[in-house]
Amino acid sequence: MKRTDMARFASALGPMLLGAVMLLAAMPARASTEAIPFPAELRKDVDFWIRVYSEITTSEGFLHDADDLSIVYRKLEFAPDIDPRQRREAVDEERKKIESMLLRLASGASNLGSEEKRIREAFGKDANPARLRQAAQNVRFQLGQADRFREGLVRSGIWEGHIARTFAKLGLPPELAALPHVESSFDPSAYSKVGAAGMWQFMPGTGRLYLRIDDAVDERMDPFRATEAAAQLLQFNYNLLGSWPLALTAYNHGAAGMRRARDTMGTTDIVTIVRGYKSRSFGFASRNFYVSFLAALTIDRDPEKYFPGVTKRPEMKFAEVEMPSYMAIDAVQKALDVERAVLAELNPGLLRAVWEGHQYVPKGYRLRLPPEKGNLTAQELAQRVDPSQQFLGQPRPRIYVVRSGDTLTGVAARHKVGLGQLAALNGLSDKARLKVGQRLRLPTDAPAAPVAAVAAAIEAGEPGARATPAPRAPAPEKVAERIAERRAEEQAVAQAKQAAEEAEPVSATEARAEGPALAPGAPV
């Protein structure tokens, strides 16, 4: 998603006003039974998205009018394993047929075919030449999402209890819990093409304002921590904009963007804004974000009606222990007598580098355990792990700066590092292409100092024995850097979003990988 948050608004105001922004985020939001309105004027739009989410799968799609969603020209069907090029060609061919019929209608042609008559009737009193010519340039394809939505309903049971408790604690409307249906179909591993990650689809810049994101941990992939971050972001949006429809739309379009829309239109009325606000960045995805949310909420309230027999998975149960120091996952696993696969399932925020031993599980990290293990204290865990396996910080890898002609395979061979190890350490695929100037982390020959060794050295008064403290979350003085990073990120996302307004996912696999259920046209 085009992550809309405190960082976007802060970048618009400047670092000097960050304190005011932080105050907005801290204010409690107000929830009521009327917080999430269903405007009658948007009913047809909501109905369209209900059909997308419940009637057609990722092997199907609608050709429709991008402005009037009640006008659906054709339903297209494809083989699940269709070649991407063939898929695009088929969509383009069908779109051209619709465009040709619309232009014939605009020209006042007689001897109309049955489908042309049906299209003219769909436009009703608006079937005038100007509107029909406009429609010919406005034929859009929307991929179905029913199979993904059903999978999301099943998965949602795992986290819905935590979401409900988190939102209630902040006084947020409980209806907001349906938002991951739109964002990711409740898929905690979802990753969009523009870098949004996790069940709540945070971009890196936004995530760093609320979550831990470093070489060992990416809490965007942790549904529990990301839920808490999403609640804060939604609360901030509401306190800034004063309306839940605007706050929800800001989750896609940006708090600053929705503030401009509100001020330009002189109202907080969502109907007036989505129908009348004009901005190059306020495209199809942003205009349809609230109605797609309402559609998801409608289905979520009565899943049996739309997906008979669907059963949600039970809520995840677990114990937790706070890491007393930096530890290799192998040492943790051995001390706790828990299978690695179980730990990995419970802790999706730990990155590949941790599981492959290149990074340690960080001190302070709340590690989830099977419930039968009970809630251990940090001291109890420390007593179970050999002191020589407890460290003051992460290993400090060497850095290699990519030069012209370098490949990942070549760099790995030159430094006598396994290709998979090098890729994992840098969060890359084995086939990733490198860019000149890119900084690659290489394994270090020297691990971080064990806690026991440093403590003994300090006690003995050895010079230089005090280790440098492990890095913490960015301090307030780093806010300016975050804002600059966020600005660059927003520019990249805006460009990707503009390009995607006319793009279609070309296979079920690609559609699933997109992340947002609003695809195509919404790399949010």
N, C-alpha and C positions, 0 to 999 in steps of 0.2 A: 504494500500500500504506500501511497505517497504520504509518508508519516507526518501527521499533523499534530503539532505539539508545542510545548513551551519553547523549544529551540527555534521553531519557525517564527513565533511571535517575538521572541527575544531578538532574533536577527533583524526584525523590522524596526524594533524600538532602539536597539543598541545596548551594549553591555551595562551602561550606567543605570538602566531601568530594570536590570535583572531582579533586583530585590523586590520590586513591585510585582513582577511576574511570579516569583516564588511565593509571595503572599497570596496571590490568587489561587495558586495550586493548593495551598494549605487550608483555604476556606472550605467549610463543609458545603456539599451540594444539597439542593432541596429535591426531594422526591415526592410525588403524589400520584394518585390514580389517573390524573389527567396529564402526566408528564410526557407521555408518548402519544401524541394525537394521530388519528387516522383520518386525514382530511378527505372528504367525499370527492373533491376535485382530483385527487390522485388515485382513486379507486381502480381505474383502468390500468394505470401503470403498475400498481401493486399486483393486480391480477396477471399481468404479463409475466412478472417475475415469479409468481406462484407457479405458473405453467413451466417456466424454465427450470425451477427447482424441483418440481414434482412430476412432470409429464415426459420430458425428453431427456435422454441420457447424453453422455459425452460422445456417443456415436451418432448423434442427431443434432439438428440445429434449426433455427428459424431465420428466414429472410424477412425483415420487417422494416417499417418506417422508423427512422431514428428519433423523430419528434413525437409522433402519435403511436404509442406502443400498442394500441388496440388494433392497429393495421398490421396483420401478419400475412405476408404474401404466400409463402410456401414453407412447408416443413421438409428439410433435407435429411436423408439417411445415408450413412456410410458404414462400410465394414470397419470393425474396430482396429484392424491391422492395415488399413489403407495407407498407401505411400503418401507422405506429406505433399509432394508435388501434385499428385493426382487429386488430393483433397482440395488444394487451393484452386486447381484448374476447374474442378467441378463446381465449387462455390462461385467462382468468377463467371462461369458459363451461365449458371442459373441467375445470377445477379443481372447479367446483361440482358437476359430474356425479360426480366421484370422491368428493367430500365426502358427497354424498347416498347413494351406495352404501355408504360406510363407516358412516354413521349407520343405514342399514337393517340392516346386519350387526350393529351394536351392539344394535339393538332386538330381535334374534332373529327377524327376518322369515323366512318360508318362501318357497317359489316363487322361489328365487334364479336370476338369469340366469347365463350362462356366465362373464361377466366378474366378477360378484360372487363366484362360486365360486372363480375364479382368485385373486382378492384375498384371500379368506379362507384359501385354502391357502398363500398367500405368508406370512401371519402365523403359520402353524403353530400351535404350542401357545400362542402369545401372542394368539390370536384371541379374547380375552375382551372383554366390553362396555366395560370401562374403557379398555383399550388401543385399541380401535377408535374410541371417542369422542375419545380423545387424537389419534389419527392423522387424524381428520377435521379437526382444527385445525392439522395439521402437514403439509399437502400443499404441496410446494415445486416450483417450476419451475427447471430448470437448462438453460441454453442450451448447445448443442454447441460444440466448439472444434476439431474435426478439421482443418478447412481452415487455421485459424490455426496449429495445432500443426505441420502439415506445412510451412507457410511458415517457421515458426521453425526447424525442422530444417535447411532449406536455408540460412537466414541464419546459423545458428550456426557454420558452418565459418569464417566471416570472423574470428571473435574467439576461437574455442575454444583456439587455441594460446596466446594472451595470457592467457586465463583460467587455463589449466593451469599456465603458468609463474608467474603471480602467486600462485595458491593454494599451489603447491609451495614457493615462497619462504617463505611464512608457516607451512608445515606443516599446511595445511588438507586435509581429505579431498577427493580429486579428485571424488567424487560431487556435491559442492556446485555443480559447474559446470552442473548441470541446472536450477538454480533459476530462471534467466531464462525458461525455458519456462512456468513458473507465473506469473511476474511480468508478462511483456510479450510472450511468444512471440519473444524475441530481437529486438524492434523498438526500435531506439535512439531513434525519434521518438515512442514511446508517451507519452501524456499522459492521466492519469485525471481524472475530474470533480472530485476533491478536491485536485488539484495535484501528485500524484506524477508524476515525469517520468523518461523515459529507460528504457534496457534493464533497469536494476536498480530502477526505480521509487522513487527517493528523494523524500521530501518536502523542501520548502525548508529547514526548520529543521534536519533531519538532515544534509542536503547541505552546509550551511555549516560543519558540524563537520569535514568531510572534504574538501570540494571548494570550488573557486572559483565563486561565484555573484554576479554583479553586473550592471551595465547592458550590459556588452560580452560577457561569458562566462557560460555556464551549463554547468559540467562534468558535470552530471547527464545531459546529452544526448550526452556523449562516452563511448562504450562502453569505451574504454581507461582513462580516468581514473575512471569510475564503477565499473569492475571492481575497481580498486585500493581504492576507498573501500568497496565491498561486502565485500571480503576483510577489511578492518579491522573493519567492523561485525560480521561473523560471528565473527571472532576474539574481539571484546569480549563478544559474547553467550555464547560458549562458556566463556570464562574466568570469567564471572559465574555461569553456570548449571550448568556441569560436565557437560553432556549435549548431544550434537548434535541429537537430536530437539527438545529444548527450545530450543536456540539457533536452530534453523530456524523453529520456531513463533514465537519472539520477533521474527523478522524481520517478521512480520505483526502480532503482538499486542503487542509491546513487551517489552523486557528486564525492566522493573519489573513489568509484568503477569504475565509468566511466573515471575518470582521469587515473587510473591504466590501464584500457583497452586502452585508447588512447595512453598512453606512451608505453605500451607493443607492440602494433601493429604499432606504429610510424605513425599514421594517424588519421584524424578526419572523414574519410569516413565511414559512417554508414554501408554500405554494407560489406566492409572489416571486420569491427568489429563484426557484428552479424553473419557473415558466418565463421570467422576465429578465433575469440577470445575464448580461453578456460579457464574457471574458474569454480570451483564447485558452486560458488554463482551466476554465470551468467547463469542461467538456462532458461527453456522455457519461463517463464513469462518475464524475462528481454530481451531475444533475440527477443521476439515478441511484445514488448511494442510499439515500433515506428510504426511497420506495422499495429498494431491494431488501433493506433491513426489515421493513414492515412485512414484506412477503415471507422472509425467513422467520420472523416472529409469529406470524399467522400459522405457519406449518409447525413450528416448535410447540405452540400451545395445544395443537391437536394432531400429533403425529400419526395416530391410528387412522385418521380420515384420509390422509395423503399417502401413507405407507402402511397399509394393513399388515399386522403381524410384527412390526418392527419392535425390537426390544433393546433397551439401553444396557450397556455394560455397567456392572456395579461400580460404586465409587472406590477409588484407589485407597487402600489402607497402608500405612507405613509408620515406621519409627524414624527418628532423626538423631544424629549426633553431630555436634559442632567440632570441626577438625581442630585439634590443639596445636598443630604445627603442619608444615608441608610434608607430605608423605607420598611415596610411590604407590600406585594403585595395587600393585602386587602385595606390598606389605599390609595394606588395609584389608585386602581380600583375605589374606592368610589369617590376620588377627581376628577378623570377624567371622570367618568360616562361612562366607557367602559366595555363591557362584558369580563369576564375572558377568554373565549374561543378565542375572537378576539385578546386580548393581547398575548395569548399563541402562536397563529398562526404567529403573527408579530414578536415575540421575542423567537425563538427556542433555542437561546443560554442560556436562563435562565433555570436552572436545576430544577428537581423535588422538591428539598428541598426548593426552593423559592416559588413554587406554593403551597406547603403544609405548608408554614409558618415557616419552621425551619431556613431559612436564609432570609436576607433582599435583596431587589434589591439594588446593590451597588451604592455608590456615584460615579458620573462620568460616569455611564453606560448610553449609548445612547438608551433610550427606544423608540421603534417605536409605533406610534399611528395611528388610522385610519386617512386618509388624511383630512377629514372634521374637525378634531380637530385643525388643524393648528400647526405650529411649535411654541410651548411654550418655553419661556426662563426658565432656572433653577429657577430664582427668582419667576416667576409666579406660577410654580408648588409648590414651598415652601410655598407660600402664601395660597394655596388651602388646604394644609395638616396641620392638627393640630400639633403644635410644639411638643406635647408629643409623636407623632408618627414618629418623625424624630430622627435618631440616628447617633452617631459618628462612629460606627463600627458594625460588625456582632456580634450576640450572641456568647458567648464563651462556647461551649458545653464541658461536661465532657468527659474524655477518658477512655474506658475500654479495657484492653489488654486480648485478647482471650487466654484461657487456654485449656488444653487437655479435651476433652469431651464436650466442649461448643457447643451449637447450637444457631442459631439466635433467634429461638423461646424461648429457655431457657434464653438467655441473656435479651430478651425483658421482659419476665415474672419476672425475678429477680429484674429488675430495674423499674418495673411498667410502662413500655413503650409499646405502641401499636406496634405490629409486623410491620405493614405497615409504621409507623412513623420511626422506627429504620432503616428499609430497605431503605427508602427514604433519610434519613439523611446521609447514607453511600453509596448511589448510588448502592445498591444491589437489587437483586430480593428477594421476600419473601422466596424462597427456596434455597438461596445461602448457600454453604458450607463454613465454617470458617476454617481458618488456625491458628495453635498455634502461638501466637505472633502478630497476626493481631490486629491493633488498631481500635476500633469502637468508633464512636462519639455518645454520649448520649445527649439528650436534656438538656439544662441548665435551672436552676430554676431562674436565674437572667439575664434579657435581657440587652443589651448594654444601656449605659446611654443616655437618650434623649438629643438632642442638646441644647434645651432651659434650661434644668436643669443644665447642665455642664456650660453653659454660665453664668447663674445666680450665680453659685458657684464660678466661677473664678472672677466675678465682686465683690463678697462679700469677696474675699480673703481667701476662705476656703482652708486649706492644703490638698494636694493630689487631688485637683479638676480637674486639667488638665488631660484630658483623653489621653490614649496612642493613637497616630494616627492609623487610619485603615491601614492594610497592603497594600503595593503597589506592582506593578510588581517587580519581582526579580531585584536587583541591579546588576551592572556589576561584583561585586566581587563574585556573585553566579554562574558565568559562569562555573567555574570548576565543581561545583556540577551538573550543567545541563549536562555537557559533560560526566561525569561519569554515570549519569542516562541514557544518550543517548547510551553509549557503551553497558550497560546491556540490554537496549531495543533492540538494533540492533542484539545482540546475540540471543535473544529470537525470534525475527522476522526471522532471518536467519534459525534457527532451524525449525520454523513453515513453512517457505517457502520450505525448502528442503523436509519436510514431505509431503507437499501438492503437490509436483510436480507429484505425481502419484495418487492423491486423486481425487474423483469426488463428487460434491454435489449430494445428493441423493433424493432431492425433489425440486419442484419449490419453496416452501417456504424457504428451506435452501439456494437455489441458490440466492434468492432475498436478504436474510440476509447476504450473503457473502460480499456484497458491490461491489467489483471490477467486472466489466463485463468480465474480462479476466479469471475468475474462470472457471474450476479448474486449479490449478497449479500457482495461483497468489495471495496469501494472502498478498498483497502489503501494 
